[in-house]
Amino acid sequence: MDARSMRRHFVAGLIAGLRVVWPILSSLIILMIALGLLVGLREGWSIQESVYFAFVSGLTIGYGDLAPKSLLARALAILIGVCGVLFTALLAAVAVKALGAASDDGEDGAR
C-alpha cells in the first residue's frame, strides 16, 4: 500500500473514531470551560482570561501567567487538568486505533 492510500485510510479511521467519541470529547471541553469560568469568577478574571486559563492548564502544563490563589480555585484547576488529560488520552487513543487500522488494511491489501 502506498503512502497516499495509507493516509486516506488513517484519516477515514480517525474521522470514524471521532464520530464515536465526540460526545465525550465535547463534554470534556464544555466541562473545562465551565470550570475555567468558575475559577475566573473566583479570581476576578475576565471571560477571555478564564477560558484561556482553562485550555492552557488543561491541554498543557500551563504557562504560569495566570495562577489561581484561593484554595477552591486551585482545586478546580486540578479538575481542569484531569479533564485535559482525559481529553488528550482519548484523542490519542482514537488516533492510534486509526493508525493501526490503516496499517492493517495495508498488510491485508499486500497479501
matplotlib code that plots the C-alpha trace (Angstrom):
import matplotlib.pyplot as plt

x = [0.0, 1.4, 1.6, -1.3, -3.6, -2.5, -3.1, -6.6, -7.3, -5.9, -8.0, -11.1, -10.4, -9.7, -13.0, -14.9, -13.4, -14.0, -17.7, -17.9, -16.2, -17.3, -20.0, -17.3, -14.8, -17.3, -18.5, -14.9, -14.4, -17.6, -16.6, -13.1, -14.7, -17.2, -14.6, -12.4, -15.2, -15.7, -12.0, -12.1, -15.2, -13.5, -10.2, -11.8, -10.5, -12.3, -14.1, -11.3, -8.7, -10.8, -11.2, -7.5, -6.6, -8.8, -7.3, -3.7, -4.0, -5.9, -4.1, -0.6, 1.1, 0.2, 2.3, 2.1, 0.9, -2.5, -2.4, -5.3, -4.7, -7.7, -7.9, -11.2, -9.8, -6.7, -8.9, -11.0, -7.7, -6.8, -10.1, -9.4, -6.1, -7.8, -10.3, -7.4, -5.5, -8.7, -9.3, -5.7, -5.7, -8.9, -7.8, -4.5, -6.3, -8.5, -5.5, -3.6, -6.6, -7.0, -3.3, -3.4, -6.5, -4.8, -1.6, -3.7, -5.6, -2.2, -1.0, -4.2, -4.0, -0.4, -1.3]
y = [0.0, 3.4, 6.3, 8.2, 5.3, 4.7, 8.4, 8.1, 5.1, 6.8, 9.9, 7.8, 5.8, 9.0, 10.6, 7.4, 7.2, 10.8, 10.4, 7.7, 9.6, 13.2, 13.3, 12.6, 15.0, 17.8, 17.1, 17.4, 20.7, 22.1, 21.0, 22.5, 25.8, 25.8, 25.1, 27.8, 30.3, 29.3, 29.8, 33.1, 34.2, 33.3, 35.1, 38.1, 37.3, 38.2, 35.6, 35.5, 35.0, 32.3, 30.3, 30.9, 29.6, 26.5, 25.4, 26.3, 24.4, 21.5, 20.9, 21.8, 22.2, 25.9, 28.9, 30.4, 33.8, 33.1, 31.2, 30.8, 31.9, 30.6, 27.0, 26.4, 27.8, 25.6, 22.5, 23.4, 23.9, 20.3, 19.1, 21.1, 19.3, 15.9, 16.8, 17.8, 14.6, 12.6, 14.6, 14.2, 10.5, 9.8, 11.8, 9.9, 6.5, 7.3, 8.3, 5.2, 3.0, 4.7, 4.3, 0.6, 0.1, 1.9, -0.3, -3.5, -2.6, -2.1, -5.5, -7.2, -5.5, -6.6, -10.3]
z = [0.0, -0.9, 1.5, -0.1, 0.4, 3.9, 4.7, 3.3, 5.4, 8.5, 8.0, 7.4, 10.6, 12.6, 11.5, 12.2, 15.7, 16.4, 15.5, 18.2, 21.0, 20.0, 22.8, 25.4, 23.9, 23.6, 27.2, 28.4, 26.5, 28.0, 31.5, 31.1, 30.0, 32.8, 35.4, 33.9, 34.2, 37.9, 38.6, 36.7, 38.7, 41.9, 40.9, 39.3, 35.7, 32.5, 30.5, 27.9, 30.7, 32.3, 29.1, 28.2, 31.7, 31.3, 28.0, 28.8, 32.1, 30.7, 27.5, 28.6, 31.9, 32.0, 31.3, 34.8, 33.7, 35.3, 38.6, 41.0, 44.5, 46.5, 47.7, 45.8, 42.6, 42.9, 43.4, 40.4, 38.4, 39.3, 37.9, 34.7, 34.5, 34.9, 32.1, 29.9, 30.5, 29.7, 26.5, 25.3, 26.1, 24.3, 21.3, 21.2, 21.6, 18.6, 16.5, 17.5, 16.7, 13.3, 12.5, 13.5, 11.3, 8.4, 8.7, 9.0, 5.8, 4.1, 5.2, 4.0, 0.6, 0.1, 0.5]

ax = plt.figure().add_subplot(projection="3d")
ax.plot(x, y, z, "-o")
ax.set_aspect("equal")
plt.show()
